[in-house]
């Protein structure tokens, strides 16, 4: 059995999860390759140079033909981009993707030589209609957000927010995708969270898929582990008695990640010896003079990220919407409890007095209440208990075994 993991990038939440799955499968003796714009690993497990997905500048003749085509016989992609350009200044979103691509991914040697294809986050590298019309192999699609069964957007909040401006083209893209997916004759969807799985099943996009299953992502339990935090805290001038919360996001300005809700919570927590550590682009001044916010900026290695979890008493994740974030799993593996809202995959794994606390509702006040509750009961949380939960639910072996079973079902 040869399977190839296909994702736009090896970075970001989906890319990291896809790469971890690739390594998990290979550790269990399953022949997996990895294909993305920035990283290609062949079936032998070797990282190779691969220019297939590189941008190819069109020739002068090609540019002339495309210009004439846009004027006289525009392609669906050209029509869609033209419509989006007309309303782009009115749109507000985290991510937007079209189901078109100039990449002929079905011709890639890894795709052609695989027995089965495992798709992940594929925006920009898979042309839905062309790709699904041409491949005759089983397809497993690991869902990382709602985009595979939505129109333009990746999360419902963006769809709702932009509905007045983009509802027509959003519906058009959704219908285009729905029709393209009908060409998959042997398919499975896998979701890391039960929440996203139910959303996908309810969409009707995957009615004809024979397998619909929840399999959690996995975490490197060696890199992310319980460590002594005294030395690390001292490096950042954090007192041993400080109550430290960690917040992580690619950018602090991504509304879905809820840093604004954490800031709203801080005035209600000014009496605590609180320090906030942030990882990601952006730095903000604390709205409360007695509460420090220390920006660690962008973290480049998993070892450095593991150290961040170690410094914190709890990881605060006030996401308005999320699937099963890698950061939650990393925190668990590091023995650090998680404070979050009862949305997405968080409500499936955060247990009070065990792995963390869920706020009663999505608001700054409710988050402050949950943080206070955690502070008051923090001695009830044991790093070993949190770590044990990660070992039981998010190991490479468990994930690879579950995926292998799905692969076998489709190939039988």
C-alpha positions in Angstrom: 0.0 0.0 0.0 1.3 3.4 -1.0 -0.4 6.6 0.1 0.5 10.2 -0.5 -0.4 13.1 1.8 -1.3 16.1 -0.2 -1.5 19.6 1.3 -0.7 23.1 0.1 2.0 23.7 2.6 3.9 21.8 5.3 3.5 24.8 7.6 0.4 26.1 9.4 -1.9 24.0 11.4 -3.1 21.7 8.6 0.4 21.3 7.1 1.9 20.4 10.4 -0.9 17.9 11.2 -0.5 16.3 7.7 3.3 16.0 8.1 2.8 14.4 11.6 0.4 11.9 10.1 3.0 11.1 7.4 5.6 10.4 10.0 3.2 8.4 12.2 2.3 6.1 9.2 6.0 5.5 8.3 6.8 4.7 12.0 4.2 1.9 11.7 5.7 0.6 8.5 3.1 2.1 6.1 4.5 3.5 2.9 3.6 7.2 2.9 4.8 10.1 0.7 4.3 13.8 1.3 3.5 16.4 -1.3 3.2 20.1 -0.8 4.5 23.4 -2.4 7.4 23.7 0.0 8.2 20.0 0.9 8.2 16.7 -1.1 9.1 13.4 0.5 9.1 10.4 -1.8 7.8 6.8 -1.0 11.3 5.9 0.3 11.0 8.6 2.9 13.6 10.8 1.2 13.2 14.6 1.0 13.6 15.5 -2.7 13.8 18.6 -4.9 10.5 19.0 -6.6 9.7 21.9 -9.0 6.3 20.5 -10.1 4.4 23.0 -7.9 6.7 25.9 -8.5 5.2 28.9 -10.3 5.9 28.7 -14.0 5.9 32.1 -15.7 3.8 31.8 -18.9 5.4 32.6 -22.2 4.5 35.7 -24.2 2.2 33.7 -26.4 0.4 32.1 -23.4 -0.1 35.6 -21.8 -1.6 36.9 -25.0 -3.9 33.9 -25.3 -5.0 34.3 -21.6 -5.7 38.0 -22.1 -7.9 37.3 -25.2 -9.6 34.5 -23.3 -10.5 36.8 -20.4 -12.1 39.2 -22.8 -13.9 36.8 -25.1 -14.3 33.3 -23.4 -13.4 33.7 -19.8 -12.8 30.5 -17.8 -14.8 29.8 -14.6 -11.7 30.8 -12.6 -11.4 34.1 -14.5 -15.1 34.8 -14.0 -14.8 34.1 -10.3 -11.7 36.2 -9.7 -13.3 39.1 -11.7 -16.4 39.0 -9.5 -14.3 38.8 -6.3 -12.1 41.7 -7.4 -15.3 43.8 -7.7 -16.3 43.2 -4.1 -12.9 42.6 -2.5 -12.7 45.9 -0.6 -16.0 45.0 1.1 -15.0 41.5 2.2 -13.5 40.7 5.7 -12.2 37.2 6.2 -9.4 35.1 7.6 -9.0 32.8 4.6 -10.7 32.7 1.2 -10.1 29.9 -1.4 -11.4 29.1 -4.9 -11.7 25.5 -6.1 -9.6 26.2 -9.2 -5.9 25.8 -9.9 -3.5 25.9 -12.9 -1.6 23.0 -11.3 -2.1 19.6 -13.1 -1.6 17.7 -9.8 -3.1 14.5 -11.2 0.1 14.3 -13.4 2.5 14.4 -10.5 4.5 11.1 -10.3 3.7 10.6 -6.6 0.0 10.9 -7.4 0.2 8.6 -10.3 2.2 5.9 -8.4 0.1 6.0 -5.2 -2.6 3.4 -4.4 -4.5 6.0 -2.4 -4.6 9.8 -2.0 -5.0 11.5 1.4 -6.0 15.1 0.9 -5.6 17.8 3.5 -5.7 21.6 3.0 -5.5 21.8 -0.8 -6.3 25.4 -1.7 -4.3 26.6 -4.8 -2.9 23.2 -5.8 -6.0 21.2 -6.6 -8.4 22.1 -9.4 -11.5 20.3 -8.2 -13.2 19.5 -11.5 -10.1 18.5 -13.4 -8.5 16.6 -10.6 -11.5 14.6 -9.4 -12.6 13.9 -13.0 -9.2 12.3 -13.9 -8.2 10.3 -10.8 -9.6 6.8 -10.3 -7.9 6.1 -7.0 -9.5 6.0 -3.5 -9.5 9.4 -1.8 -9.3 10.1 1.9 -9.9 13.7 2.8 -8.8 14.9 6.2 -10.8 17.9 7.2 -9.0 20.8 8.9 -11.8 23.4 8.5 -15.1 23.9 6.7 -13.8 24.9 3.3 -14.0 21.5 1.6 -17.8 21.6 2.1 -18.3 25.3 1.9 -18.1 27.9 -0.8 -15.3 30.6 -0.5 -14.7 30.6 3.2 -13.0 28.3 5.7 -15.2 29.1 8.8 -18.8 29.8 9.2 -18.3 33.1 11.0 -16.6 34.5 7.8 -19.5 33.2 5.7 -22.1 34.9 7.9 -20.1 38.1 8.1 -19.8 38.4 4.3 -23.2 37.0 3.4 -24.7 40.4 2.3 -21.9 41.0 -0.1 -20.8 37.5 -1.3 -23.8 35.2 -0.9 -24.3 34.6 -4.6 -20.7 33.7 -5.5 -20.3 31.8 -2.3 -23.3 29.6 -3.2 -22.0 29.2 -6.7 -18.6 28.0 -5.5 -20.3 25.6 -3.0 -22.4 24.1 -5.8 -19.4 23.8 -8.1 -17.5 21.9 -5.3 -20.5 19.7 -4.6 -20.8 18.6 -8.3 -17.0 18.0 -8.5 -17.0 15.8 -5.4 -19.6 13.5 -7.0 -16.9 12.4 -9.3 -15.1 10.7 -6.4 -16.2 7.0 -6.6 -14.4 5.7 -3.6 -14.0 8.2 -0.8 -13.7 8.8 2.9 -13.7 11.8 5.1 -11.8 11.9 8.4 -12.2 14.7 10.9 -10.0 15.3 13.9 -13.1 16.4 15.9 -16.6 15.1 16.1 -17.9 18.6 15.8 -16.4 19.1 12.3 -17.4 15.6 11.3 -21.1 16.3 12.1 -20.9 19.6 10.2 -19.4 17.8 7.1 -22.1 15.0 7.3 -24.8 17.6 7.6 -23.6 19.5 4.5 -24.6 16.7 2.1 -21.3 17.0 0.1 -20.1 13.6 1.2 -23.3 11.5 1.1 -21.8 9.0 -1.3 -18.6 8.5 0.7 -18.5 5.1 2.2 -16.5 6.1 5.3 -17.0 9.1 7.6 -14.9 8.9 10.8 -13.5 10.9 13.6 -9.7 10.3 14.1 -7.8 12.8 16.2 -4.6 14.3 15.2 -1.4 13.1 16.8 1.4 14.9 18.6 5.2 14.2 19.0 5.2 13.0 22.6 9.0 13.2 22.8 9.4 16.8 21.8 6.4 18.0 23.8 6.8 16.7 27.3 6.9 17.8 30.9 9.9 19.9 31.7 11.3 21.9 34.6 10.1 25.5 34.1 12.2 27.4 36.7 15.2 28.1 34.4 12.9 29.1 31.5 10.9 31.5 33.7 14.0 33.1 35.0 15.2 33.8 31.5 12.1 35.9 30.9 12.2 37.5 34.4 9.1 35.7 35.5 8.8 35.0 39.2 8.1 31.5 40.4 5.0 32.8 42.2 3.6 34.5 39.0 0.4 33.0 37.5 1.4 32.6 33.8 -1.1 32.1 30.9 0.1 31.4 27.4 -1.7 32.5 24.2 -0.7 31.3 20.7 -1.9 32.4 17.3 -0.2 33.0 13.9 -1.4 36.6 14.4 -2.8 38.2 17.5 -5.3 40.1 15.2 -7.1 36.9 13.9 -10.5 37.5 15.4 -11.5 33.8 15.4 -8.6 33.1 17.8 -10.1 35.5 20.4 -7.2 37.5 21.7 -9.6 40.4 22.0 -11.7 38.4 24.4 -8.6 37.7 26.5 -8.0 41.4 26.6 -11.6 42.0 27.7 -11.1 39.5 30.5 -8.0 41.1 32.0 -9.7 44.0 33.9 -11.6 41.4 35.8 -8.3 39.7 36.8 -6.2 42.6 37.9 -6.0 41.3 41.5 -4.1 38.2 40.3 -0.3 38.0 40.0 -0.9 37.4 36.3 1.6 37.4 33.3 0.5 36.7 29.8 2.9 35.2 27.3 2.0 35.6 23.6 3.4 33.7 20.6 2.7 35.0 17.1 2.8 38.1 15.0 2.0 41.3 16.9 2.6 42.8 20.3 0.0 44.6 22.4 0.2 46.7 25.6 -1.7 45.3 28.5 -4.9 47.3 29.3 -4.2 46.6 33.0 -1.1 48.1 34.5 -0.7 45.3 37.0 -0.8 42.6 34.3 2.3 42.0 32.1 2.1 40.9 28.5 5.3 39.4 27.2 5.5 39.0 23.5 7.7 36.1 22.4 7.1 36.8 18.7 7.3 34.0 16.1 8.6 30.7 17.3 10.5 28.7 14.7 11.1 25.3 16.2 9.0 22.7 18.0 11.6 22.6 20.8 11.2 26.3 21.4 7.4 25.9 21.3 7.6 23.1 23.8 9.5 25.4 26.2 6.7 28.0 25.9 4.1 25.5 27.2 6.4 24.6 30.0 6.6 28.2 31.3 2.8 28.5 31.6 0.5 27.4 34.3 -2.2 27.1 31.7 -2.7 27.6 28.0 -5.6 29.9 27.3 -7.3 29.3 23.9 -10.3 31.6 23.5 -11.2 30.6 20.0 -14.6 31.4 18.7 -14.4 28.6 16.2 -11.9 25.8 15.9 -11.5 22.1 14.9 -8.9 20.3 17.0 -6.0 22.8 17.2 -2.5 21.3 17.3 -1.7 23.8 20.1 -4.2 22.2 22.4 -2.6 18.8 21.9 0.9 20.2 22.3 -0.2 21.8 25.6 -1.6 18.5 26.9 1.5 16.6 25.9 3.6 19.2 27.9 1.4 18.7 30.9 -0.2 22.1 30.7 -4.0 22.4 31.2 -6.1 24.4 28.7 -8.7 27.1 29.4 -11.1 27.5 26.5 -14.7 27.8 25.3 -17.0 24.9 24.7 -16.7 25.0 20.9 -15.4 22.6 18.3 -12.9 20.0 19.4 -12.2 21.7 22.7 -15.4 20.6 24.3 -14.5 17.0 23.4 -11.2 16.9 25.3 -11.1 19.5 28.0 -12.3 18.1 31.4 -12.6 20.1 34.5 -10.1 19.1 37.3 -8.3 17.0 34.7 -7.2 18.6 31.5 -8.6 22.2 31.9 -11.7 24.4 32.1 -14.4 25.4 29.7 -15.9 28.9 30.0 -19.7 29.0 30.2 -20.1 31.1 27.1 -18.0 32.9 24.4 -17.4 36.2 26.1 -14.6 38.1 27.9 -16.5 38.0 31.2 -17.0 34.3 31.0 -13.4 33.8 30.1 -12.3 35.8 33.1 -14.5 33.7 35.3 -13.0 30.5 34.0 -9.5 31.8 34.5 -10.3 32.8 38.1 -11.8 29.4 38.7 -8.7 27.7 37.3 -6.5 29.9 39.5 -8.5 29.0 42.6 -8.3 25.3 41.9 -4.9 25.2 40.2 -3.5 22.7 42.7 -6.1 20.2 41.6 -4.4 20.0 38.2 -1.4 17.6 37.9 0.9 17.8 34.9 1.2 14.0 34.9 -2.6 13.7 34.5 -2.8 16.1 31.6 0.2 14.4 30.0 -1.4 10.9 30.4 -4.5 12.1 28.5 -2.3 13.1 25.6 -0.5 9.8 25.7 -3.8 7.9 25.6 -5.5 9.9 22.9 -2.9 11.5 20.6 -0.1 9.1 20.0 1.4 8.5 16.6 0.6 4.8 16.9 -3.1 5.3 17.6 -3.5 7.7 14.7 -1.6 5.5 12.2 -3.5 2.4 13.2 -6.9 4.2 12.8 -5.9 5.7 9.4 -4.5 2.4 8.2 -7.8 0.7 8.9 -9.6 3.3 6.8 -7.1 2.9 3.9 -7.7 -0.9 4.0 -11.4 -0.5 3.9 -11.2 1.7 0.8 -8.7 -0.6 -1.0 -10.5 -3.9 -0.2 
